[in-house]
Amino acid sequence: MDAIADFLGQLGRTVLRLALALAAAVFLMSLLVASLVVVAGVSLWSLVTGRKPAPMVLFGRMRERSRQASQGVWRGQAGTARQADVVDVEAREVDDDRSGRQS
């Protein structure tokens, strides 16, 4: 009688493990299919609008910054900003009191 109970217990554990493995496989496959649908949708949307997808732009910027960091080029170094890009202006204080203004 003990052998039959052990066999049924082992059979139950095996069936449970197979069911959980099957559920995990279905979950992973559905996640893969959903990600492929999203990638296809973003790709089609970028083709329709004519712009690069936002993740591609973000990864391109990160790749460019890592390339600059590996070469030792930083924003504050000379040569990164041209003289024409710098505008020097006089600072003036702006009053926030709007009650004196006439409309």
N, CA, C and O atoms as a Tinker XYZ file with bonds, in Angstrom:
   412  protein
     1  N      0.816000   -1.189000    0.000000    73     2
     2  CA     0.000000    0.000000    0.000000    64     1     3
     3  C      0.861000    1.254000    0.000000    63     2     4     5
     4  O      0.496000    2.270000   -0.592000    81     3
     5  N      2.010000    1.173000    0.672000    73     3     6
     6  CA     2.919000    2.306000    0.737000    64     5     7
     7  C      3.530000    2.589000   -0.639000    63     6     8     9
     8  O      3.781000    3.747000   -0.971000    81     7
     9  N      3.767000    1.570000   -1.426000    73     7    10
    10  CA     4.356000    1.733000   -2.756000    64     9    11
    11  C      3.384000    2.447000   -3.689000    63    10    12    13
    12  O      3.793000    3.262000   -4.517000    81    11
    13  N      2.112000    2.141000   -3.554000    73    11    14
    14  CA     1.097000    2.782000   -4.405000    64    13    15
    15  C      0.994000    4.264000   -4.046000    63    14    16    17
    16  O      0.890000    5.099000   -4.945000    81    15
    17  N      1.021000    4.611000   -2.765000    73    15    18
    18  CA     0.949000    6.007000   -2.335000    64    17    19
    19  C      2.178000    6.775000   -2.807000    63    18    20    21
    20  O      2.064000    7.923000   -3.238000    81    19
    21  N      3.357000    6.149000   -2.729000    73    19    22
    22  CA     4.583000    6.792000   -3.214000    64    21    23
    23  C      4.517000    7.027000   -4.723000    63    22    24    25
    24  O      4.923000    8.076000   -5.222000    81    23
    25  N      3.987000    6.011000   -5.448000    73    23    26
    26  CA     3.867000    6.140000   -6.896000    64    25    27
    27  C      2.901000    7.272000   -7.266000    63    26    28    29
    28  O      3.187000    8.075000   -8.154000    81    27
    29  N      1.764000    7.326000   -6.583000    73    27    30
    30  CA     0.784000    8.382000   -6.871000    64    29    31
    31  C      1.329000    9.760000   -6.498000    63    30    32    33
    32  O      1.075000   10.740000   -7.199000    81    31
    33  N      2.070000    9.835000   -5.408000    73    31    34
    34  CA     2.689000   11.109000   -5.021000    64    33    35
    35  C      3.714000   11.564000   -6.050000    63    34    36    37
    36  O      3.760000   12.737000   -6.423000    81    35
    37  N      4.530000   10.628000   -6.500000    73    35    38
    38  CA     5.537000   10.949000   -7.525000    64    37    39
    39  C      4.855000   11.356000   -8.830000    63    38    40    41
    40  O      5.292000   12.298000   -9.491000    81    39
    41  N      3.793000   10.655000   -9.198000    73    39    42
    42  CA     3.048000   10.978000  -10.410000    64    41    43
    43  C      2.415000   12.361000  -10.301000    63    42    44    45
    44  O      2.433000   13.129000  -11.263000    81    43
    45  N      1.859000   12.683000   -9.142000    73    43    46
    46  CA     1.260000   14.009000   -8.932000    64    45    47
    47  C      2.291000   15.123000   -9.022000    63    46    48    49
    48  O      2.024000   16.162000   -9.626000    81    47
    49  N      3.481000   14.919000   -8.423000    73    47    50
    50  CA     4.539000   15.926000   -8.506000    64    49    51
    51  C      5.010000   16.120000   -9.945000    63    50    52    53
    52  O      5.266000   17.245000  -10.374000    81    51
    53  N      5.123000   15.023000  -10.683000    73    51    54
    54  CA     5.564000   15.103000  -12.076000    64    53    55
    55  C      4.547000   15.854000  -12.929000    63    54    56    57
    56  O      4.916000   16.689000  -13.755000    81    55
    57  N      3.264000   15.555000  -12.725000    73    55    58
    58  CA     2.213000   16.238000  -13.483000    64    57    59
    59  C      2.199000   17.726000  -13.129000    63    58    60    61
    60  O      2.037000   18.572000  -14.010000    81    59
    61  N      2.366000   18.047000  -11.847000    73    59    62
    62  CA     2.387000   19.449000  -11.427000    64    61    63
    63  C      3.575000   20.186000  -12.026000    63    62    64    65
    64  O      3.433000   21.320000  -12.483000    81    63
    65  N      4.747000   19.555000  -12.029000    73    63    66
    66  CA     5.931000   20.178000  -12.629000    64    65    67
    67  C      5.737000   20.397000  -14.128000    63    66    68    69
    68  O      6.108000   21.447000  -14.654000    81    67
    69  N      5.162000   19.418000  -14.811000    73    67    70
    70  CA     4.909000   19.582000  -16.244000    64    69    71
    71  C      3.908000   20.700000  -16.518000    63    70    72    73
    72  O      4.069000   21.469000  -17.466000    81    71
    73  N      2.876000   20.787000  -15.685000    73    71    74
    74  CA     1.878000   21.845000  -15.858000    64    73    75
    75  C      2.499000   23.217000  -15.624000    63    74    76    77
    76  O      2.224000   24.156000  -16.371000    81    75
    77  N      3.337000   23.343000  -14.591000    73    75    78
    78  CA     3.992000   24.625000  -14.335000    64    77    79
    79  C      4.993000   24.976000  -15.432000    63    78    80    81
    80  O      5.112000   26.142000  -15.811000    81    79
    81  N      5.708000   23.988000  -15.941000    73    79    82
    82  CA     6.642000   24.238000  -17.042000    64    81    83
    83  C      5.893000   24.667000  -18.296000    63    82    84    85
    84  O      6.339000   25.561000  -19.015000    81    83
    85  N      4.755000   24.030000  -18.557000    73    83    86
    86  CA     3.940000   24.404000  -19.703000    64    85    87
    87  C      3.387000   25.818000  -19.541000    63    86    88    89
    88  O      3.362000   26.582000  -20.506000    81    87
    89  N      2.943000   26.177000  -18.335000    73    87    90
    90  CA     2.435000   27.526000  -18.081000    64    89    91
    91  C      3.540000   28.562000  -18.263000    63    90    92    93
    92  O      3.300000   29.633000  -18.821000    81    91
    93  N      4.753000   28.250000  -17.796000    73    91    94
    94  CA     5.875000   29.174000  -17.977000    64    93    95
    95  C      6.218000   29.333000  -19.453000    63    94    96    97
    96  O      6.515000   30.438000  -19.906000    81    95
    97  N      6.180000   28.239000  -20.201000    73    95    98
    98  CA     6.474000   28.310000  -21.633000    64    97    99
    99  C      5.426000   29.136000  -22.366000    63    98   100   101
   100  O      5.766000   29.925000  -23.247000    81    99
   101  N      4.157000   28.965000  -22.012000    73    99   102
   102  CA     3.086000   29.750000  -22.645000    64   101   103
   103  C      3.251000   31.226000  -22.308000    63   102   104   105
   104  O      3.074000   32.082000  -23.175000    81   103
   105  N      3.591000   31.535000  -21.054000    73   103   106
   106  CA     3.798000   32.922000  -20.649000    64   105   107
   107  C      4.950000   33.549000  -21.419000    63   106   108   109
   108  O      4.823000   34.664000  -21.923000    81   107
   109  N      6.077000   32.840000  -21.516000    73   107   110
   110  CA     7.229000   33.390000  -22.234000    64   109   111
   111  C      6.946000   33.567000  -23.721000    63   110   112   113
   112  O      7.373000   34.551000  -24.324000    81   111
   113  N      6.234000   32.625000  -24.309000    73   111   114
   114  CA     5.896000   32.759000  -25.730000    64   113   115
   115  C      4.948000   33.926000  -25.972000    63   114   116   117
   116  O      5.093000   34.649000  -26.958000    81   115
   117  N      3.976000   34.115000  -25.077000    73   115   118
   118  CA     3.065000   35.248000  -25.243000    64   117   119
   119  C      3.802000   36.568000  -25.040000    63   118   120   121
   120  O      3.491000   37.554000  -25.708000    81   119
   121  N      4.774000   36.602000  -24.127000    73   119   122
   122  CA     5.581000   37.804000  -23.935000    64   121   123
   123  C      6.425000   38.092000  -25.178000    63   122   124   125
   124  O      6.580000   39.246000  -25.578000    81   123
   125  N      6.962000   37.047000  -25.775000    73   123   126
   126  CA     7.741000   37.206000  -26.999000    64   125   127
   127  C      6.869000   37.715000  -28.143000    63   126   128   129
   128  O      7.268000   38.624000  -28.871000    81   127
   129  N      5.698000   37.142000  -28.302000    73   127   130
   130  CA     4.792000   37.571000  -29.368000    64   129   131
   131  C      4.347000   39.022000  -29.143000    63   130   132   133
   132  O      4.279000   39.803000  -30.093000    81   131
   133  N      4.043000   39.385000  -27.893000    73   131   134
   134  CA     3.633000   40.758000  -27.600000    64   133   135
   135  C      4.752000   41.737000  -27.903000    63   134   136   137
   136  O      4.500000   42.811000  -28.449000    81   135
   137  N      5.985000   41.388000  -27.559000    73   135   138
   138  CA     7.098000   42.295000  -27.848000    64   137   139
   139  C      7.333000   42.420000  -29.349000    63   138   140   141
   140  O      7.666000   43.502000  -29.834000    81   139
   141  N      7.165000   41.337000  -30.080000    73   139   142
   142  CA     7.299000   41.413000  -31.539000    64   141   143
   143  C      6.206000   42.281000  -32.157000    63   142   144   145
   144  O      6.467000   43.018000  -33.107000    81   143
   145  N      5.001000   42.201000  -31.634000    73   143   146
   146  CA     3.904000   43.043000  -32.133000    64   145   147
   147  C      4.202000   44.515000  -31.851000    63   146   148   149
   148  O      3.956000   45.371000  -32.701000    81   147
   149  N      4.727000   44.813000  -30.667000    73   147   150
   150  CA     5.056000   46.198000  -30.336000    64   149   151
   151  C      6.180000   46.716000  -31.234000    63   150   152   153
   152  O      6.113000   47.844000  -31.722000    81   151
   153  N      7.200000   45.905000  -31.451000    73   151   154
   154  CA     8.309000   46.325000  -32.316000    64   153   155
   155  C      7.814000   46.556000  -33.741000    63   154   156   157
   156  O      8.206000   47.530000  -34.383000    81   155
   157  N      6.967000   45.680000  -34.233000    73   155   158
   158  CA     6.420000   45.845000  -35.581000    64   157   159
   159  C      5.553000   47.103000  -35.655000    63   158   160   161
   160  O      5.614000   47.842000  -36.637000    81   159
   161  N      4.752000   47.345000  -34.622000    73   159   162
   162  CA     3.908000   48.538000  -34.605000    64   161   163
   163  C      4.719000   49.819000  -34.566000    63   162   164   165
   164  O      4.405000   50.775000  -35.275000    81   163
   165  N      5.761000   49.849000  -33.743000    73   163   166
   166  CA     6.611000   51.044000  -33.673000    64   165   167
   167  C      7.358000   51.240000  -34.988000    63   166   168   169
   168  O      7.536000   52.373000  -35.437000    81   167
   169  N      7.787000   50.163000  -35.598000    73   167   170
   170  CA     8.484000   50.275000  -36.882000    64   169   171
   171  C      7.550000   50.806000  -37.965000    63   170   172   173
   172  O      7.934000   51.671000  -38.752000    81   171
   173  N      6.342000   50.294000  -38.005000    73   171   174
   174  CA     5.380000   50.806000  -38.999000    64   173   175
   175  C      5.033000   52.260000  -38.735000    63   174   176   177
   176  O      4.909000   53.053000  -39.669000    81   175
   177  N      4.876000   52.615000  -37.459000    73   175   178
   178  CA     4.554000   54.006000  -37.122000    64   177   179
   179  C      5.699000   54.938000  -37.522000    63   178   180   181
   180  O      5.457000   56.049000  -37.993000    81   179
   181  N      6.935000   54.495000  -37.339000    73   179   182
   182  CA     8.068000   55.332000  -37.726000    64   181   183
   183  C      8.153000   55.458000  -39.247000    63   182   184   185
   184  O      8.579000   56.492000  -39.762000    81   183
   185  N      7.753000   54.418000  -39.959000    73   183   186
   186  CA     7.720000   54.522000  -41.422000    64   185   187
   187  C      6.636000   55.487000  -41.882000    63   186   188   189
   188  O      6.836000   56.241000  -42.834000    81   187
   189  N      5.497000   55.466000  -41.216000    73   187   190
   190  CA     4.396000   56.354000  -41.594000    64   189   191
   191  C      4.734000   57.804000  -41.294000    63   190   192   193
   192  O      4.494000   58.683000  -42.121000    81   191
   193  N      5.296000   58.061000  -40.106000    73   191   194
   194  CA     5.599000   59.435000  -39.714000    64   193   195
   195  C      6.908000   59.931000  -40.300000    63   194   196   197
   196  O      7.112000   61.142000  -40.389000    81   195
   197  N      7.792000   59.046000  -40.698000    73   195   198
   198  CA     9.061000   59.453000  -41.270000    64   197   199
   199  C     10.109000   59.836000  -40.247000    63   198   200   201
   200  O     11.133000   60.418000  -40.605000    81   199
   201  N      9.879000   59.526000  -38.988000    73   199   202
   202  CA    10.838000   59.854000  -37.929000    64   201   203
   203  C     11.377000   58.571000  -37.322000    63   202   204   205
   204  O     10.749000   57.514000  -37.390000    81   203
   205  N     12.564000   58.691000  -36.722000    73   203   206
   206  CA    13.124000   57.536000  -36.023000    64   205   207
   207  C     12.328000   57.290000  -34.755000    63   206   208   209
   208  O     11.839000   58.238000  -34.141000    81   207
   209  N     12.189000   56.035000  -34.353000    73   207   210
   210  CA    11.516000   55.758000  -33.084000    64   209   211
   211  C     12.310000   56.346000  -31.915000    63   210   212   213
   212  O     13.537000   56.427000  -31.967000    81   211
   213  N     11.606000   56.750000  -30.872000    73   211   214
   214  CA    12.242000   57.378000  -29.711000    64   213   215
   215  C     13.296000   56.486000  -29.065000    63   214   216   217
   216  O     14.354000   56.994000  -28.691000    81   215
   217  N     13.062000   55.175000  -28.914000    73   215   218
   218  CA    14.133000   54.353000  -28.320000    64   217   219
   219  C     15.400000   54.339000  -29.163000    63   218   220   221
   220  O     16.499000   54.290000  -28.611000    81   219
   221  N     15.277000   54.380000  -30.474000    73   219   222
   222  CA    16.461000   54.393000  -31.324000    64   221   223
   223  C     17.234000   55.694000  -31.145000    63   222   224   225
   224  O     18.465000   55.689000  -31.117000    81   223
   225  N     16.514000   56.809000  -31.024000    73   223   226
   226  CA    17.173000   58.092000  -30.801000    64   225   227
   227  C     17.877000   58.088000  -29.454000    63   226   228   229
   228  O     19.012000   58.550000  -29.342000    81   227
   229  N     17.205000   57.565000  -28.427000    73   227   230
   230  CA    17.792000   57.513000  -27.094000    64   229   231
   231  C     19.038000   56.636000  -27.071000    63   230   232   233
   232  O     20.058000   57.032000  -26.507000    81   231
   233  N     18.973000   55.451000  -27.677000    73   231   234
   234  CA    20.132000   54.570000  -27.695000    64   233   235
   235  C     21.256000   55.159000  -28.536000    63   234   236   237
   236  O     22.430000   54.948000  -28.233000    81   235
   237  N     20.912000   55.893000  -29.586000    73   235   238
   238  CA    21.941000   56.561000  -30.379000    64   237   239
   239  C     22.670000   57.619000  -29.580000    63   238   240   241
   240  O     23.890000   57.752000  -29.676000    81   239
   241  N     21.916000   58.377000  -28.787000    73   239   242
   242  CA    22.549000   59.391000  -27.931000    64   241   243
   243  C     23.436000   58.735000  -26.882000    63   242   244   245
   244  O     24.549000   59.199000  -26.632000    81   243
   245  N     22.953000   57.664000  -26.270000    73   243   246
   246  CA    23.761000   56.981000  -25.257000    64   245   247
   247  C     25.037000   56.411000  -25.881000    63   246   248   249
   248  O     26.105000   56.476000  -25.272000    81   247
   249  N     24.934000   55.858000  -27.085000    73   247   250
   250  CA    26.106000   55.306000  -27.758000    64   249   251
   251  C     27.099000   56.421000  -28.100000    63   250   252   253
   252  O     28.310000   56.236000  -27.982000    81   251
   253  N     26.583000   57.573000  -28.524000    73   251   254
   254  CA    27.456000   58.705000  -28.839000    64   253   255
   255  C     28.156000   59.223000  -27.594000    63   254   256   257
   256  O     29.347000   59.533000  -27.635000    81   255
   257  N     27.436000   59.320000  -26.497000    73   255   258
   258  CA    28.056000   59.798000  -25.245000    64   257   259
   259  C     29.088000   58.806000  -24.723000    63   258   260   261
   260  O     30.129000   59.216000  -24.210000    81   259
   261  N     28.822000   57.524000  -24.842000    73   259   262
   262  CA    29.817000   56.549000  -24.393000    64   261   263
   263  C     31.048000   56.593000  -25.292000    63   262   264   265
   264  O     32.170000   56.400000  -24.824000    81   263
   265  N     30.841000   56.844000  -26.572000    73   263   266
   266  CA    31.978000   56.982000  -27.485000    64   265   267
   267  C     32.792000   58.214000  -27.123000    63   266   268   269
   268  O     34.022000   58.164000  -27.116000    81   267
   269  N     32.111000   59.330000  -26.818000    73   267   270
   270  CA    32.814000   60.546000  -26.421000    64   269   271
   271  C     33.560000   60.343000  -25.112000    63   270   272   273
   272  O     34.683000   60.824000  -24.957000    81   271
   273  N     32.946000   59.633000  -24.167000    73   271   274
   274  CA    33.602000   59.395000  -22.881000    64   273   275
   275  C     34.828000   58.519000  -23.055000    63   274   276   277
   276  O     35.832000   58.720000  -22.370000    81   275
   277  N     34.766000   57.552000  -23.959000    73   275   278
   278  CA    35.919000   56.686000  -24.161000    64   277   279
   279  C     37.045000   57.423000  -24.872000    63   278   280   281
   280  O     38.211000   57.058000  -24.726000    81   279
   281  N     36.709000   58.459000  -25.642000    73   279   282
   282  CA    37.729000   59.253000  -26.336000    64   281   283
   283  C     38.200000   60.429000  -25.485000    63   282   284   285
   284  O     39.166000   61.103000  -25.844000    81   283
   285  N     37.533000   60.681000  -24.370000    73   283   286
   286  CA    37.936000   61.792000  -23.514000    64   285   287
   287  C     37.370000   63.123000  -23.936000    63   286   288   289
   288  O     37.861000   64.158000  -23.488000    81   287
   289  N     36.358000   63.142000  -24.779000    73   287   290
   290  CA    35.744000   64.388000  -25.221000    64   289   291
   291  C     34.567000   64.688000  -24.319000    63   290   292   293
   292  O     33.626000   63.899000  -24.240000    81   291
   293  N     34.610000   65.811000  -23.645000    73   291   294
   294  CA    33.533000   66.220000  -22.755000    64   293   295
   295  C     32.977000   67.551000  -23.216000    63   294   296   297
   296  O     33.602000   68.244000  -24.019000    81   295
   297  N     31.836000   67.904000  -22.728000    73   295   298
   298  CA    31.125000   69.093000  -23.144000    64   297   299
   299  C     31.913000   70.376000  -22.878000    63   298   300   301
   300  O     31.867000   71.303000  -23.687000    81   299
   301  N     32.625000   70.441000  -21.772000    73   299   302
   302  CA    33.300000   71.668000  -21.385000    64   301   303
   303  C     34.626000   71.902000  -22.079000    63   302   304   305
   304  O     35.223000   72.962000  -21.889000    81   303
   305  N     35.109000   70.974000  -22.865000    73   303   306
   306  CA    36.398000   71.142000  -23.509000    64   305   307
   307  C     36.297000   72.088000  -24.689000    63   306   308   309
   308  O     35.239000   72.236000  -25.301000    81   307
   309  N     37.412000   72.722000  -24.997000    73   307   310
   310  CA    37.461000   73.635000  -26.139000    64   309   311
   311  C     37.280000   72.846000  -27.429000    63   310   312   313
   312  O     37.716000   71.700000  -27.540000    81   311
   313  N     36.644000   73.465000  -28.378000    73   311   314
   314  CA    36.440000   72.811000  -29.659000    64   313   315
   315  C     35.064000   72.173000  -29.778000    63   314   316   317
   316  O     34.628000   71.875000  -30.889000    81   315
   317  N     34.369000   71.956000  -28.670000    73   315   318
   318  CA    33.042000   71.356000  -28.764000    64   317   319
   319  C     31.994000   72.415000  -29.067000    63   318   320   321
   320  O     30.991000   72.122000  -29.719000    81   319
   321  N     32.212000   73.649000  -28.600000    73   319   322
   322  CA    31.268000   74.738000  -28.882000    64   321   323
   323  C     31.980000   75.785000  -29.737000    63   322   324   325
   324  O     33.096000   76.198000  -29.424000    81   323
   325  N     31.336000   76.203000  -30.802000    73   323   326
   326  CA    31.909000   77.232000  -31.653000    64   325   327
   327  C     31.672000   78.589000  -31.034000    63   326   328   329
   328  O     30.813000   78.742000  -30.166000    81   327
   329  N     32.423000   79.563000  -31.473000    73   327   330
   330  CA    32.297000   80.912000  -30.942000    64   329   331
   331  C     30.927000   81.500000  -31.288000    63   330   332   333
   332  O     30.394000   82.293000  -30.513000    81   331
   333  N     30.352000   81.134000  -32.422000    73   331   334
   334  CA    29.065000   81.681000  -32.838000    64   333   335
   335  C     27.916000   81.149000  -31.988000    63   334   336   337
   336  O     26.837000   81.741000  -31.977000    81   335
   337  N     28.127000   80.040000  -31.275000    73   335   338
   338  CA    27.079000   79.464000  -30.445000    64   337   339
   339  C     26.910000   80.193000  -29.119000    63   338   340   341
   340  O     25.890000   80.026000  -28.450000    81   339
   341  N     27.897000   81.001000  -28.727000    73   339   342
   342  CA    27.877000   81.670000  -27.428000    64   341   343
   343  C     27.329000   83.075000  -27.602000    63   342   344   345
   344  O     27.821000   83.840000  -28.432000    81   343
   345  N     26.296000   83.421000  -26.809000    73   343   346
   346  CA    25.690000   84.747000  -26.856000    64   345   347
   347  C     25.820000   85.366000  -25.477000    63   346   348   349
   348  O     25.377000   84.781000  -24.489000    81   347
   349  N     26.431000   86.557000  -25.399000    73   347   350
   350  CA    26.612000   87.253000  -24.130000    64   349   351
   351  C     25.571000   88.360000  -24.058000    63   350   352   353
   352  O     25.518000   89.224000  -24.933000    81   351
   353  N     24.747000   88.338000  -23.020000    73   351   354
   354  CA    23.687000   89.334000  -22.880000    64   353   355
   355  C     23.774000   89.992000  -21.514000    63   354   356   357
   356  O     24.352000   89.442000  -20.577000    81   355
   357  N     23.186000   91.186000  -21.418000    73   355   358
   358  CA    23.091000   91.883000  -20.145000    64   357   359
   359  C     21.913000   91.319000  -19.369000    63   358   360   361
   360  O     20.832000   91.139000  -19.930000    81   359
   361  N     22.106000   91.038000  -18.095000    73   359   362
   362  CA    21.021000   90.542000  -17.254000    64   361   363
   363  C     20.249000   91.723000  -16.696000    63   362   364   365
   364  O     20.839000   92.744000  -16.342000    81   363
   365  N     18.935000   91.590000  -16.616000    73   363   366
   366  CA    18.123000   92.632000  -16.003000    64   365   367
   367  C     17.051000   91.966000  -15.156000    63   366   368   369
   368  O     16.622000   90.846000  -15.432000    81   367
   369  N     16.633000   92.673000  -14.130000    73   367   370
   370  CA    15.656000   92.126000  -13.209000    64   369   371
   371  C     14.255000   92.416000  -13.719000    63   370   372   373
   372  O     13.973000   93.525000  -14.174000    81   371
   373  N     13.380000   91.428000  -13.645000    73   371   374
   374  CA    12.003000   91.567000  -14.096000    64   373   375
   375  C     11.119000   91.555000  -12.867000    63   374   376   377
   376  O     11.160000   90.624000  -12.063000    81   375
   377  N     10.294000   92.632000  -12.728000    73   375   378
   378  CA     9.375000   92.690000  -11.593000    64   377   379
   379  C      8.217000   91.765000  -11.814000    63   378   380   381
   380  O      7.698000   91.659000  -12.925000    81   379
   381  N      7.803000   91.083000  -10.751000    73   379   382
   382  CA     6.677000   90.154000  -10.834000    64   381   383
   383  C      5.387000   90.845000  -10.432000    63   382   384   385
   384  O      4.343000   90.193000  -10.404000    81   383
   385  N      5.406000   92.129000  -10.119000    73   383   386
   386  CA     4.230000   92.857000   -9.683000    64   385   387
   387  C      3.396000   93.234000  -10.904000    63   386   388   389
   388  O      3.788000   94.102000  -11.685000    81   387
   389  N      2.262000   92.588000  -11.063000    73   387   390
   390  CA     1.416000   92.843000  -12.223000    64   389   391
   391  C      0.249000   93.773000  -11.897000    63   390   392   393
   392  O     -0.516000   94.157000  -12.782000    81   391
   393  N      0.120000   94.132000  -10.611000    73   391   394
   394  CA    -1.005000   94.988000  -10.225000    64   393   395
   395  C     -0.848000   96.409000  -10.761000    63   394   396   397
   396  O     -1.852000   97.093000  -10.958000    81   395
   397  N      0.374000   96.875000  -11.002000    73   395   398
   398  CA     0.609000   98.222000  -11.496000    64   397   399
   399  C      0.436000   98.341000  -13.001000    63   398   400   401
   400  O      0.405000   99.456000  -13.523000    81   399
   401  N      0.325000   97.255000  -13.696000    73   399   402
   402  CA     0.183000   97.304000  -15.156000    64   401   403
   403  C     -1.255000   97.603000  -15.559000    63   402   404   405
   404  O     -2.203000   97.181000  -14.897000    81   403
   405  N     -1.394000   98.318000  -16.627000    73   403   406
   406  CA    -2.730000   98.586000  -17.166000    64   405   407
   407  C     -2.974000   97.656000  -18.322000    63   406   408   409
   408  O     -2.081000   97.416000  -19.134000    81   407
   409  N     -4.190000   97.125000  -18.405000    73   407   410
   410  CA    -4.472000   96.203000  -19.482000    64   409   411
   411  C     -5.279000   96.805000  -20.581000    63   410   412
   412  O     -5.589000   96.128000  -21.561000    81   411
